[in-house]
Amino acid sequence: MLKISIFGIGYVGAVTAACISNDGFPVIAADVNPDKVAVLNEGRSPIVEPGLPELLRKGVENGLLSATTSCAEAIANSDLSIVCVGTPSRPSGDLDLSYVKAVAEEIGAALAQKDEFHSIVMRSTMLPGSMRTVVIPALEQASGKTAGVDFGIAYYPEFLREATAIHDYRDPAVIVLGAMDELTLERLRKINQRLTAQEFVVDVQTAEAIKYANNCCHAVKITFANEVGNIAQATGIDGHKVMAAVCADHRLNISPAYMKPGMAYGGSCLPKDLRALRYKARSMEIATPLLDAVAASNTNQISRAFDLIARSGKRKVGMLGLSFKAGTDDLRESPLVEIAERLYGKGFDVRIYDESVSYTALSGANLSYVRTHLPHLAGLLVDSLEDIGEHADILVVGNSDPNFQNVLQAARPDQLIVDFVRLDKDARTNGENYVGLCW
Ligand SMILES: NC(=O)c1ccc[n+]([C@@H]2O[C@H](COP(=O)([O-])OP(=O)(O)OC[C@H]3O[C@@H](n4cnc5c(N)ncnc54)[C@H](O)[C@@H]3O)[C@@H](O)[C@H]2O)c1
């Protein structure tokens, strides 16, 4: 039977110890705080969490759960360690990894005394890169061994919420495993054999990033609902009714829609409607810092996209797409129009292909808009993708028209591809001369 040690008997560690021991695995929990160790050895809970005292008592009574202050004892009596020590904020906002570093050094020293392959699984929340720059070096230095070879490494983020922690542990929405070696991955799967959640096996750094993306997403959701509620209340509307309908839309709202890193939003609705709601809030003296930041962030994304082109040093630009998304000729507030204008204004030699825009411009439907609003860009439109391919030193994929794929496939090796929408990340098999906007 796989034996587990758990470092840190706090909210995460106590719940993890209780659940794993009740799943039948022998668990030894380690903490530097002797009071927590004593409480757990008496079968009592060191924290308030519904259902936890019962599970801890059962674990101790069944002889599957015990606690110690000795790191060496915990390592010697287990095959896999789960580390759940605290990672508090520093006053600057940076993360304080001193507990993580200290526990890694202690575990490393204990690993030096152990011949068997031991797996170290970190569950403490840590910024991407912390495993590589802090945890692994501390373990390797103290043990004299090599991570992923002489001992196993994984980062396995914890998503439980206090007050529903046992339910969240037993029924997570997803499981994210960032393992460096197969044996550690296999061991984690054994511990999780009762869980039915979708599993994502990623590299260690991606696993660290997923935890932060999750928690920041939750914070943004709460703040968004609060700002909607504040505006609604001031207008005499029930914000709960508004958000209930918003959340019922599982196609566009509570869904993966709009959740891919890429180009700024644009078009005739989002920029206009965000502006109007912010104005309405301001007129009622309701602050909307989140909605304000959305507009600022979107502008920043357009600048970032422009800078990718401008910094390339190439002057002959072939833009694939002008409208804000494929399949429409609507140019109102298209971020690509903004980029094309900046390029034109700075003297770049630009050609633009957009099937929908060319079609309507040529057929007259959109011609007056292009003539009156974008006369300078009208002359840059070309009729065929081949024209773009021939002209460009730098190909800019602005929207996800699938026809652009052909241009990417036919691109010369010397042509730089700048992709705003991740149309084809593998267009360059060797990765050279391909730049993504946020990947
Ligand atoms: N609390 C949550 O809801 C939650 C959820 C998901 C992830 N997390 C993350 O999990 C980590 C732990 O959070 P927590 O709330 O359980 O922390 P906590 O402060 O409640 O517990 C941390 C425990 O680690 C112990 N500890 C410190 N150094 C040690 C060492 N060298 N050896 C053994 N034990 C040591 C402390 O004495 C303490 O008991 C944090 O990184 C946190 O961000 C927390």
The ligand as a MOL file (V3000), in Angstrom:
LIG
                    3D

  0  0  0     0  0            999 V3000
M  V30 BEGIN CTAB
M  V30 COUNTS 44 48 0 0 0
M  V30 BEGIN ATOM
M  V30 1 N -6.9220 27.5540 2.6480 0
M  V30 2 C -7.4140 27.2900 1.4480 0
M  V30 3 O -8.6230 27.3090 1.2330 0
M  V30 4 C -6.4930 26.9160 0.3190 0
M  V30 5 C -7.0330 26.3520 -0.8480 0
M  V30 6 C -6.1780 25.9890 -1.8780 0
M  V30 7 C -4.8070 26.2100 -1.7480 0
M  V30 8 N -4.3200 26.7840 -0.6090 0 CHG=1
M  V30 9 C -2.8600 26.9670 -0.5210 0
M  V30 10 O -2.3670 25.8730 0.2430 0
M  V30 11 C -1.2780 26.3050 1.0540 0
M  V30 12 C -1.5910 26.0270 2.5180 0
M  V30 13 O -2.7080 26.8190 2.8880 0
M  V30 14 P -3.4020 26.6450 4.3050 0
M  V30 15 O -4.5430 27.6050 4.3460 0
M  V30 16 O -3.6610 25.1920 4.5560 0 CHG=-1
M  V30 17 O -2.1970 27.1490 5.2720 0
M  V30 18 P -2.1380 27.1800 6.8630 0
M  V30 19 O -1.3980 28.4040 7.2340 0
M  V30 20 O -3.4920 26.9310 7.4330 0
M  V30 21 O -1.2600 25.8950 7.2010 0
M  V30 22 C 0.0890 25.7980 6.9300 0
M  V30 23 C 0.7060 24.8410 7.9150 0
M  V30 24 O 2.0390 24.5860 7.5100 0
M  V30 25 C 2.7990 24.4200 8.7000 0
M  V30 26 N 4.2290 24.5120 8.3860 0
M  V30 27 C 4.9720 25.6090 8.1490 0
M  V30 28 N 6.2600 25.2490 7.9320 0
M  V30 29 C 6.3200 23.9060 8.0180 0
M  V30 30 C 7.3570 22.9580 7.8730 0
M  V30 31 N 8.6110 23.3120 7.6060 0
M  V30 32 N 7.0520 21.6550 8.0280 0
M  V30 33 C 5.7820 21.2610 8.3070 0
M  V30 34 N 4.7630 22.1280 8.4630 0
M  V30 35 C 5.0200 23.4320 8.3080 0
M  V30 36 C 2.2770 25.5100 9.6190 0
M  V30 37 O 2.6050 25.2840 10.9700 0
M  V30 38 C 0.7710 25.4030 9.3440 0
M  V30 39 O 0.1600 24.4850 10.2230 0
M  V30 40 C -1.0840 27.7890 0.7430 0
M  V30 41 O -0.1140 27.9040 -0.2690 0
M  V30 42 C -2.4240 28.2190 0.2340 0
M  V30 43 O -2.3190 29.3400 -0.6230 0
M  V30 44 C -5.1230 27.1220 0.4090 0
M  V30 END ATOM
M  V30 BEGIN BOND
M  V30 1 1 1 2
M  V30 2 2 2 3
M  V30 3 1 2 4
M  V30 4 1 4 5
M  V30 5 2 4 44
M  V30 6 2 5 6
M  V30 7 1 6 7
M  V30 8 2 7 8
M  V30 9 1 8 9
M  V30 10 1 8 44
M  V30 11 1 9 10
M  V30 12 1 9 42
M  V30 13 1 10 11
M  V30 14 1 11 12
M  V30 15 1 11 40
M  V30 16 1 12 13
M  V30 17 1 13 14
M  V30 18 2 14 15
M  V30 19 1 14 16
M  V30 20 1 14 17
M  V30 21 1 17 18
M  V30 22 2 18 19
M  V30 23 1 18 20
M  V30 24 1 18 21
M  V30 25 1 21 22
M  V30 26 1 22 23
M  V30 27 1 23 24
M  V30 28 1 23 38
M  V30 29 1 24 25
M  V30 30 1 25 26
M  V30 31 1 25 36
M  V30 32 1 26 27
M  V30 33 1 26 35
M  V30 34 2 27 28
M  V30 35 1 28 29
M  V30 36 1 29 30
M  V30 37 2 29 35
M  V30 38 1 30 31
M  V30 39 2 30 32
M  V30 40 1 32 33
M  V30 41 2 33 34
M  V30 42 1 34 35
M  V30 43 1 36 37
M  V30 44 1 36 38
M  V30 45 1 38 39
M  V30 46 1 40 41
M  V30 47 1 40 42
M  V30 48 1 42 43
M  V30 END BOND
M  V30 END CTAB
M  END
